[in-house]
């Protein structure tokens, strides 16, 4: 994701979520354990931490240790329209809210 524009980052994220969805449940956590290389954008680095925690929780697992070091000081709404902001405030998964990233759960439904 480093040196990628926003559009490419969303495509890479969608591809990862699709691949993750098809992995056997017993091997999925291995995809989350290693800390990803920094993207060059703190917001995206925090988003990836929230995503790892969220996916691990969906599989009944604890978050990988590396996610605890990441959170934002200022809230971020990746989809920043009035309707998307309201939707994200109401429906953001806990792992994202805790880190200051507000994205509605249905935006992650690929997984």
Protein Blocks (a to p, Z undefined) as FASTA:
>chain_A
ZZpafklmmmmmmmmmmmmmmpcfklmmmmmmpccddehiaklmmmmmmmmmmmmmmnop
acdfklmmgccfbdcdfblcfklmmmmmmmgcfklmmnopacdfklmmmZZ
